[in-house]
Amino acid sequence: MPTAGELGVETDTGRVVVADGVTAWASLPVLARLAEVPGLIAAVLAATPDVVTAAANIALALGGVGVVAAPPESGSVIVFTDSAGRVLLSISPDGTVQFSKAFTAPAGTITMSMLSTDIQAGIPSALPVESGMLSGTVDSVGRIIAGTRVDGSQFGKGIPASPAAVNANYIITVEADANGSSQLFATSRSTGAKVQLTTVGQNTSPIIDSSDVVIFRSDQGDPVARRAQLCIPAAGGPSYPLLSEATSFYAVGDSLTAGTGSTVSGSGYPAVLAKLLGKAVANDGSGGQTSTQIAARQGGTPANVTFSGNSIAATTSAQTVTVSLDLLYGAAGAYSRTGTIGGLHGRLTAPSGSDRTAALSAYTFTRDTAGLAVSLTGATAFVPDVIANYGNIIQGFWAGRNDFDTISPSGLVANVQSMVNAMRAYQKRFWVLSIPPQSGETIGSGATRTKLDAANAALAAAFPDNWIDGAGFLRTDAAFTMAGITKTSQDITDIANGITPSSFRSDAVHLNDNGYLVIGTLVRQFLAQKGWA
């Protein structure tokens, strides 16, 4: 006689017996329709007090859904058989499943390109032998919508799409396009308007957050670059990665980023970082710029541009414009940058000259191609191409050296935060470097050092997971070990005064090759610790 919790056959009578069959069935997670089996057994037991008769009836009931109780000598509790009684798969008392090799095809065949998201409405089920199916999924009325045939091939039937993701504003569905590819659609819950979000590739498994951003899996993403998951606005627009990519990097800042003081022109810490990573690191440093100018140049806080007559001319001739901020001027002089104004792409150019107040009204904008004149409502943001070119990748910010004493700590944080916000990834990955002191800004020297310390403290508090205190690290023994140099007596004095050691400086504030080597290496270590590169 079987022990409690088993289902089998008496060897002396050949009759099926049940010993606490409900528990036995409920403990087999591989069975389909688990929720139905205990109820089926319980119903038979309730209707048939005699346990022997009940056992026989249970066997018949289970057999009707393709489940057969096996004799104990078979070593199985339950078997699935074909119409000839041959075992297709069996389940041992411990729940182990075994498939018959004779009925396992070397490779299944797919008979449809996509199963709709309504698969969530299906019920995995043990199917009757006469169905010709080994296992499958049925809908709420018992129709087979997908499964595995006896020969191992796969069967699937398209069914209408159902909501895959829903929030307060949108219903997101996955539907097949004309080519049978999975595409995402968004339906506004307030207007009923439906928009196709994706048009290329296979796009599945969407979720939508409270800010109406849809996160989904796509074969258009690069798994190596962590783009297997993409994001797209539910209202429509270009997709972007879930995580900032590590395919290349972008560093923006002032002269410390530009590499002033390095013996190699245009070097600085980005060049060191590029060599250590073996990947490109774009250096967008511009000497003499404030954090506000840097944020405008990156696109975090765009400068506004005003055209005469509030109209962009139809020709490609340069138009003189007025800008709200002198974003394209620094220690190296004036320069230009491409971007868009009012949706029209072109080049914004700063004038040369020392009178930077007058320069605000002497910028020019040149559209790329001639066309119709574009009317504007007034001052319009200049959106630089930085975000279009680098918005998907990891970025680094080193700003504030030229305005920490004229801007509030909260204002400095706001400028850096605006640059973070401009990045396109859903989960933005970036680093923020601390502001180094000038040689005269020693500890306790006065208000300027107090402001510097307050600025760094504010940045560290605002970006604790992205903060790299490079300025502080340069005053440690580890920095000298990293650079492979020996500390001098002057370095010891500098460290005691809380300023950058002379061995790492080219002048009062800028670093030399040793200093940039340490900063670049420190950023590399930060990226490695984060698992970002």
C-alpha positions as CSV (number, residue, x, y, z in Angstrom):
1,M,0.0,0.0,0.0
2,P,1.5,3.4,-0.9
3,T,2.5,5.7,1.9
4,A,0.8,9.0,2.5
5,G,1.3,11.5,-0.2
6,E,1.7,8.9,-3.0
7,L,-0.5,7.8,-5.9
8,G,0.0,4.3,-7.4
9,V,-1.3,0.8,-8.0
10,E,-1.7,-2.1,-5.6
11,T,0.4,-5.0,-6.7
12,D,-2.0,-7.6,-5.5
13,T,-5.2,-6.2,-7.0
14,G,-3.9,-4.0,-9.8
15,R,-6.3,-1.3,-8.6
16,V,-5.3,2.4,-8.5
17,V,-5.2,3.6,-4.9
18,V,-4.9,7.1,-3.5
19,A,-3.2,8.0,-0.2
20,D,-3.8,11.7,0.5
21,G,-3.8,12.3,-3.2
22,V,-4.4,16.0,-2.9
23,T,-1.0,16.6,-1.3
24,A,0.7,14.3,-3.7
25,W,-0.6,16.2,-6.7
26,A,-0.1,19.6,-5.3
27,S,3.6,18.8,-4.7
28,L,4.3,18.1,-8.4
29,P,5.2,21.5,-9.9
30,V,5.9,20.1,-13.4
31,L,2.3,19.2,-13.9
32,A,0.1,21.5,-16.0
33,R,-3.2,22.7,-14.6
34,L,-1.9,22.3,-11.0
35,A,-4.8,24.4,-9.7
36,E,-7.3,22.0,-11.3
37,V,-5.9,18.6,-10.3
38,P,-6.4,18.9,-6.5
39,G,-9.9,20.2,-7.1
40,L,-10.6,17.3,-9.5
41,I,-9.4,14.7,-6.9
42,A,-11.2,16.4,-4.1
43,A,-14.5,16.4,-6.1
44,V,-14.2,12.7,-6.8
45,L,-13.4,11.9,-3.2
46,A,-16.4,13.9,-2.0
47,A,-18.8,12.2,-4.4
48,T,-17.4,8.7,-3.7
49,P,-16.9,7.8,-0.1
50,D,-15.4,4.4,-0.9
51,V,-11.7,5.0,-1.4
52,V,-11.2,2.1,-3.9
53,T,-14.0,3.2,-6.2
54,A,-12.8,6.8,-5.7
55,A,-9.3,5.8,-6.8
56,A,-10.6,4.2,-9.9
57,N,-12.7,7.2,-10.7
58,I,-9.7,9.5,-10.1
59,A,-7.6,7.5,-12.5
60,L,-10.3,7.8,-15.1
61,A,-10.7,11.5,-14.5
62,L,-6.9,12.1,-14.8
63,G,-6.7,9.9,-17.8
64,G,-9.2,12.2,-19.5
65,V,-6.6,15.0,-19.4
66,G,-3.7,12.8,-20.5
67,V,-2.4,11.8,-17.1
68,V,-2.1,8.2,-16.2
69,A,-1.1,6.7,-12.8
70,A,1.9,4.3,-13.2
71,P,2.5,1.0,-11.4
72,P,5.2,1.3,-8.7
73,E,7.6,-1.1,-10.5
74,S,7.9,1.5,-13.3
75,G,9.6,3.8,-10.8
76,S,7.2,6.6,-11.7
77,V,4.2,8.1,-10.1
78,I,2.6,9.6,-13.2
79,V,3.3,9.0,-16.9
80,F,2.1,10.6,-20.1
81,T,1.4,8.2,-23.0
82,D,0.5,8.3,-26.6
83,S,-2.5,6.5,-28.2
84,A,-0.5,3.3,-28.4
85,G,0.3,3.4,-24.7
86,R,4.0,4.2,-25.2
87,V,5.5,6.4,-22.5
88,L,6.3,9.9,-23.7
89,L,7.3,11.4,-20.3
90,S,7.2,10.2,-16.7
91,I,7.3,11.8,-13.3
92,S,9.1,10.1,-10.4
93,P,7.9,10.3,-6.8
94,D,10.5,13.1,-6.2
95,G,9.1,15.2,-9.1
96,T,11.9,14.4,-11.6
97,V,10.7,14.4,-15.2
98,Q,12.1,12.1,-17.9
99,F,11.3,12.2,-21.6
100,S,11.4,9.2,-23.9
101,K,14.3,9.5,-26.3
102,A,12.2,7.9,-29.0
103,F,9.9,10.8,-29.0
104,T,12.3,13.7,-28.6
105,A,13.0,15.4,-31.8
106,P,16.6,16.7,-32.4
107,A,15.2,20.1,-33.0
108,G,11.7,21.5,-32.8
109,T,10.0,23.5,-35.6
110,I,8.3,26.8,-35.1
111,T,5.1,27.2,-37.1
112,M,4.5,30.9,-36.4
113,S,6.7,33.9,-36.1
114,M,5.3,35.3,-32.9
115,L,2.9,34.4,-30.1
116,S,0.9,37.3,-28.9
117,T,1.2,38.8,-25.5
118,D,-2.2,37.3,-24.7
119,I,-0.3,34.2,-23.9
120,Q,-0.6,35.4,-20.4
121,A,-4.3,34.4,-20.6
122,G,-3.4,30.9,-21.6
123,I,-3.4,27.9,-19.2
124,P,-0.5,25.4,-19.4
125,S,-2.4,22.1,-19.6
126,A,-1.9,18.3,-19.8
127,L,-3.7,17.5,-23.1
128,P,-5.7,14.4,-24.0
129,V,-3.8,11.7,-25.9
130,E,-6.0,12.0,-28.9
131,S,-5.0,15.6,-29.3
132,G,-1.6,14.5,-30.7
133,M,0.0,17.0,-28.3
134,L,2.6,16.2,-25.7
135,S,1.9,19.3,-23.7
136,G,0.4,22.7,-24.4
137,T,-1.4,25.9,-23.4
138,V,-5.1,26.4,-23.8
139,D,-7.2,29.5,-23.6
140,S,-10.0,30.1,-21.2
141,V,-12.4,28.0,-23.2
142,G,-10.1,25.1,-23.7
143,R,-8.8,25.8,-27.2
144,I,-5.1,24.9,-27.8
145,I,-3.1,28.0,-28.6
146,A,0.4,26.7,-28.3
147,G,2.2,23.4,-27.5
148,T,4.6,20.6,-28.3
149,R,3.5,17.8,-30.6
150,V,4.4,14.1,-30.0
151,D,7.2,14.4,-32.5
152,G,8.7,17.3,-30.7
153,S,7.7,20.0,-33.2
154,Q,6.1,23.2,-31.9
155,F,2.6,24.5,-32.5
156,G,1.3,28.0,-32.1
157,K,-1.7,30.0,-33.1
158,G,-2.0,33.7,-33.2
159,I,-4.5,35.3,-30.9
160,P,-5.5,38.9,-30.4
161,A,-3.1,41.1,-28.4
162,S,-3.9,42.1,-24.9
163,P,-2.4,44.8,-22.7
164,A,1.3,44.0,-21.9
165,A,1.8,47.0,-19.7
166,V,-0.5,49.7,-18.3
167,N,-0.2,52.8,-16.3
168,A,-2.5,55.7,-15.6
169,N,-2.1,57.3,-19.0
170,Y,-1.2,54.5,-21.5
171,I,-1.9,50.9,-22.5
172,I,1.1,49.3,-24.2
173,T,0.6,46.2,-26.4
174,V,2.9,44.0,-28.4
175,E,1.4,43.2,-31.8
176,A,2.7,41.6,-35.0
177,D,3.4,43.9,-37.9
178,A,2.9,42.9,-41.6
179,N,6.2,41.0,-41.5
180,G,5.2,39.0,-38.4
181,S,7.7,41.0,-36.2
182,S,6.8,42.1,-32.7
183,Q,6.2,45.8,-32.4
184,L,5.1,48.0,-29.5
185,F,1.9,50.1,-29.6
186,A,0.7,52.7,-27.2
187,T,-2.9,53.7,-26.7
188,S,-3.8,56.8,-24.8
189,R,-6.3,56.0,-22.1
190,S,-7.8,59.5,-22.2
191,T,-8.2,59.9,-26.0
192,G,-8.0,56.4,-27.3
193,A,-5.4,57.5,-29.9
194,K,-3.0,54.6,-30.8
195,V,0.6,55.1,-31.8
196,Q,3.1,52.6,-33.1
197,L,6.2,53.0,-31.0
198,T,8.7,50.7,-32.8
199,T,9.0,49.7,-36.4
200,V,12.1,47.7,-36.7
201,G,13.2,44.3,-35.2
202,Q,11.6,42.2,-32.5
203,N,10.4,44.2,-29.5
204,T,8.9,42.5,-26.5
205,S,8.3,42.4,-22.8
206,P,7.4,46.1,-22.2
207,I,6.8,47.8,-18.9
208,I,5.8,51.4,-18.4
209,D,6.8,53.6,-15.5
210,S,4.8,56.5,-13.9
211,S,6.6,59.1,-16.2
212,D,5.3,57.3,-19.3
213,V,8.6,55.8,-20.3
214,V,8.3,52.3,-21.8
215,I,11.2,49.9,-21.1
216,F,11.4,46.8,-23.4
217,R,13.6,44.1,-24.8
218,S,14.8,44.5,-28.4
219,D,17.1,42.7,-30.8
220,Q,18.0,46.2,-32.1
221,G,20.0,46.7,-28.9
222,D,23.6,45.6,-28.6
223,P,23.9,43.2,-25.6
224,V,27.6,43.8,-25.3
225,A,26.9,47.5,-25.0
226,R,24.0,46.7,-22.6
227,R,21.4,47.7,-25.1
228,A,19.4,44.5,-25.0
229,Q,16.9,46.7,-23.1
230,L,15.8,49.9,-24.6
231,C,13.4,52.7,-23.6
232,I,11.0,54.9,-25.6
233,P,8.5,57.6,-24.6
234,A,4.9,56.3,-24.7
235,A,3.9,59.4,-26.6
236,G,6.4,58.4,-29.3
237,G,10.0,59.4,-30.2
238,P,13.4,57.8,-30.6
239,S,14.5,54.9,-28.4
240,Y,17.4,55.1,-26.1
241,P,19.3,52.6,-23.9
242,L,18.2,51.5,-20.4
243,L,21.8,52.1,-19.2
244,S,24.3,54.7,-20.4
245,E,26.6,52.7,-22.8
246,A,30.3,52.1,-22.3
247,T,31.1,51.9,-26.0
248,S,32.9,55.2,-25.7
249,F,32.9,58.1,-23.2
250,Y,32.4,61.9,-23.1
251,A,34.2,64.3,-20.8
252,V,33.1,67.9,-20.5
253,G,34.5,70.7,-18.4
254,D,37.0,73.6,-18.4
255,S,40.7,73.8,-18.8
256,L,41.3,70.9,-16.3
257,T,39.4,68.7,-18.7
258,A,41.0,70.3,-21.8
259,G,44.4,69.3,-20.3
260,T,46.0,72.7,-19.8
261,G,49.5,72.1,-18.4
262,S,50.0,68.8,-20.1
263,T,53.1,68.5,-22.3
264,V,50.9,66.9,-25.0
265,S,48.4,69.3,-26.5
266,G,44.8,68.3,-26.0
267,S,45.7,65.5,-23.7
268,G,44.7,65.8,-20.0
269,Y,43.0,63.1,-18.1
270,P,40.6,62.1,-21.0
271,A,43.6,60.9,-23.0
272,V,44.9,58.9,-20.1
273,L,41.5,57.4,-19.6
274,A,41.2,56.5,-23.3
275,K,44.5,54.7,-23.2
276,L,43.6,52.8,-20.1
277,L,40.2,51.8,-21.4
278,G,41.2,51.2,-25.0
279,K,38.1,53.2,-26.0
280,A,37.5,56.6,-27.3
281,V,37.0,59.4,-24.8
282,A,35.7,62.7,-26.3
283,N,37.4,65.7,-24.7
284,D,35.0,68.6,-24.6
285,G,37.0,70.8,-22.3
286,S,37.1,74.6,-22.8
287,G,39.4,76.7,-20.7
288,G,38.1,79.6,-18.7
289,Q,34.5,78.6,-18.8
290,T,32.1,78.6,-15.9
291,S,29.8,75.8,-15.0
292,T,26.9,77.7,-16.6
293,Q,28.7,78.0,-19.9
294,I,29.7,74.3,-19.7
295,A,26.1,73.3,-19.1
296,A,25.0,75.3,-22.1
297,R,27.7,73.9,-24.3
298,Q,26.7,70.3,-23.3
299,G,23.0,71.0,-23.6
300,G,21.9,70.7,-20.0
301,T,20.9,74.3,-19.8
302,P,20.7,75.6,-23.4
303,A,21.4,79.2,-24.2
304,N,18.5,81.1,-25.8
305,V,18.9,82.7,-29.2
306,T,16.9,85.6,-30.6
307,F,16.7,86.4,-34.3
308,S,15.8,89.7,-35.9
309,G,12.1,89.6,-36.7
310,N,11.9,86.3,-34.8
311,S,12.6,84.4,-38.1
312,I,15.3,82.1,-39.4
313,A,16.0,83.2,-42.9
314,A,15.4,80.9,-45.9
315,T,19.0,81.1,-47.1
316,T,22.2,79.6,-45.8
317,S,23.7,83.0,-45.2
318,A,25.0,83.7,-41.7
319,Q,22.4,85.6,-39.6
320,T,23.5,87.8,-36.7
321,V,21.7,86.8,-33.5
322,T,21.7,87.6,-29.8
323,V,22.4,84.9,-27.3
324,S,21.5,84.8,-23.6
325,L,24.9,83.4,-22.7
326,D,28.4,83.6,-24.1
327,L,28.6,79.8,-24.4
328,L,31.2,79.5,-27.2
329,Y,34.0,81.5,-25.8
330,G,36.9,80.5,-23.5
331,A,40.5,80.9,-22.8
332,A,41.4,79.7,-26.3
333,G,39.1,82.2,-27.9
334,A,35.9,82.0,-29.8
335,Y,34.6,78.9,-31.7
336,S,31.4,77.4,-33.1
337,R,29.2,74.5,-32.4
338,T,26.5,72.7,-34.4
339,G,23.0,72.1,-33.1
340,T,19.3,73.0,-33.7
341,I,17.2,76.0,-33.1
342,G,13.5,75.7,-33.6
343,G,14.0,72.2,-35.1
344,L,16.3,73.6,-37.8
345,H,19.9,72.4,-37.8
346,G,22.9,74.7,-38.3
347,R,26.0,76.2,-36.8
348,L,26.2,78.8,-34.0
349,T,29.4,80.8,-34.0
350,A,30.8,83.2,-31.4
351,P,32.6,86.4,-32.4
352,S,36.1,87.1,-31.3
353,G,37.1,90.2,-29.3
354,S,37.6,91.0,-25.6
355,D,34.3,92.8,-25.1
356,R,32.2,89.8,-24.3
357,T,29.1,91.9,-23.4
358,A,29.0,93.2,-26.9
359,A,29.7,89.7,-28.2
360,L,26.3,88.5,-27.0
361,S,24.7,90.4,-29.8
362,A,27.2,89.4,-32.4
363,Y,26.9,85.7,-32.6
364,T,25.8,84.2,-36.0
365,F,23.7,81.2,-36.9
366,T,24.0,79.5,-40.3
367,R,21.5,76.9,-41.3
368,D,22.7,73.8,-43.1
369,T,20.4,73.9,-46.1
370,A,18.3,76.6,-47.7
371,G,14.5,76.2,-47.5
372,L,11.5,78.0,-46.1
373,A,11.9,80.7,-43.5
374,V,11.1,79.5,-40.0
375,S,9.1,81.7,-37.7
376,L,9.9,81.7,-34.0
377,T,7.9,83.0,-31.1
378,G,10.9,84.8,-29.5
379,A,14.1,83.6,-27.8
380,T,14.6,80.0,-28.7
381,A,16.9,77.4,-27.2
382,F,20.0,76.3,-29.0
383,V,20.3,72.6,-28.6
384,P,23.9,71.5,-29.3
385,D,24.5,68.2,-31.0
386,V,26.3,66.9,-27.9
387,I,23.3,65.0,-26.7
388,A,22.6,63.6,-30.2
389,N,26.2,62.4,-30.5
390,Y,27.0,61.5,-26.9
391,G,23.7,61.3,-25.0
392,N,23.6,57.5,-25.0
393,I,27.1,57.0,-23.5
394,I,28.7,57.5,-20.0
395,Q,29.7,61.1,-19.4
396,G,32.1,62.8,-17.0
397,F,31.7,66.3,-15.5
398,W,34.5,68.5,-14.1
399,A,33.1,72.0,-13.7
400,G,33.1,74.9,-11.2
401,R,36.7,75.9,-10.9
402,N,35.9,79.2,-12.7
403,D,32.8,80.2,-10.9
404,F,32.6,78.4,-7.5
405,D,33.2,81.8,-5.8
406,T,30.5,83.6,-7.7
407,I,27.7,81.0,-7.9
408,S,26.0,79.4,-4.9
409,P,26.7,75.8,-4.1
410,S,23.1,75.0,-5.1
411,G,23.5,76.8,-8.4
412,L,26.6,74.8,-9.2
413,V,24.8,71.6,-8.3
414,A,21.9,72.7,-10.5
415,N,24.2,73.2,-13.5
416,V,25.8,69.7,-13.1
417,Q,22.4,68.2,-12.6
418,S,21.1,69.8,-15.8
419,M,23.9,68.0,-17.7
420,V,23.0,64.7,-16.1
421,N,19.3,65.3,-17.0
422,A,20.3,65.9,-20.6
423,M,21.8,62.5,-20.9
424,R,19.4,60.1,-22.8
425,A,19.7,56.8,-21.0
426,Y,17.0,55.8,-18.5
427,Q,19.6,54.9,-15.9
428,K,22.3,57.5,-16.3
429,R,25.9,56.6,-15.6
430,F,28.4,59.4,-15.1
431,W,31.1,60.7,-12.8
432,V,31.6,64.1,-11.2
433,L,35.1,65.3,-10.2
434,S,36.0,67.6,-7.3
435,I,37.3,71.2,-7.8
436,P,41.0,71.5,-6.9
437,P,42.3,74.5,-5.0
438,Q,44.7,77.1,-6.4
439,S,48.1,77.2,-4.6
440,G,47.0,80.3,-2.6
441,E,43.7,78.8,-1.5
442,T,45.2,77.0,1.6
443,I,43.1,75.7,4.4
444,G,41.9,78.5,6.6
445,S,43.1,81.1,4.1
446,G,39.8,83.0,4.0
447,A,36.4,83.2,2.3
448,T,37.5,81.8,-1.1
449,R,38.7,78.5,0.4
450,T,35.5,78.4,2.5
451,K,33.4,78.7,-0.7
452,L,35.5,76.1,-2.5
453,D,35.0,73.6,0.3
454,A,31.3,74.4,0.4
455,A,31.1,73.9,-3.4
456,N,32.8,70.5,-3.2
457,A,30.7,69.4,-0.2
458,A,27.5,70.3,-2.1
459,L,28.6,68.3,-5.2
460,A,29.6,65.3,-3.0
461,A,26.2,65.4,-1.3
462,A,24.3,65.8,-4.5
463,F,26.1,63.0,-6.4
464,P,27.3,60.5,-3.7
465,D,27.3,57.5,-6.0
466,N,29.1,59.4,-8.8
467,W,31.5,61.5,-6.9
468,I,35.3,61.2,-7.4
469,D,37.3,63.4,-5.1
470,G,40.3,63.6,-7.4
471,A,41.5,66.8,-5.7
472,G,41.6,65.2,-2.4
473,F,43.2,62.0,-3.7
474,L,46.1,64.0,-5.2
475,R,47.1,64.8,-1.6
476,T,47.5,61.1,-0.6
477,D,50.5,58.7,-0.6
478,A,48.4,56.5,-2.9
479,A,48.5,59.2,-5.6
480,F,52.3,59.3,-5.6
481,T,52.5,55.5,-5.8
482,M,50.1,55.6,-8.7
483,A,52.2,58.1,-10.5
484,G,55.4,56.3,-9.7
485,I,57.1,59.4,-8.2
486,T,58.6,60.3,-4.8
487,K,57.1,62.9,-2.6
488,T,59.2,66.0,-2.1
489,S,59.5,68.3,0.9
490,Q,57.4,70.9,-1.0
491,D,54.8,68.3,-1.6
492,I,54.6,67.5,2.1
493,T,54.1,71.3,2.8
494,D,51.5,71.5,0.1
495,I,49.6,68.6,1.5
496,A,49.6,70.1,5.0
497,N,48.2,73.3,3.5
498,G,45.4,71.4,1.8
499,I,46.5,72.2,-1.8
500,T,47.5,70.1,-4.7
501,P,51.2,69.0,-4.3
502,S,53.6,70.8,-6.6
503,S,54.7,67.4,-8.1
504,F,51.2,67.2,-9.7
505,R,50.8,70.9,-10.8
506,S,52.1,72.8,-13.8
507,D,51.1,76.1,-12.3
508,A,49.0,77.5,-9.5
509,V,46.0,75.3,-10.4
510,H,46.4,73.3,-13.5
511,L,47.8,69.8,-13.4
512,N,50.9,68.4,-15.1
513,D,51.3,65.0,-16.8
514,N,51.6,63.3,-13.4
515,G,48.5,64.9,-12.1
516,Y,46.4,64.1,-15.2
517,L,47.8,60.5,-15.1
518,V,46.5,60.1,-11.5
519,I,43.0,61.6,-12.3
520,G,42.6,59.5,-15.4
521,T,43.6,56.3,-13.5
522,L,41.3,57.2,-10.7
523,V,38.4,57.6,-13.1
524,R,39.3,54.2,-14.6
525,Q,39.3,52.6,-11.2
526,F,35.9,54.2,-10.5
527,L,34.4,52.8,-13.7
528,A,35.8,49.3,-12.9
529,Q,34.4,49.4,-9.4
530,K,31.0,50.3,-10.8
531,G,31.2,47.5,-13.4
532,W,30.7,50.2,-16.1
533,A,33.9,49.5,-18.1
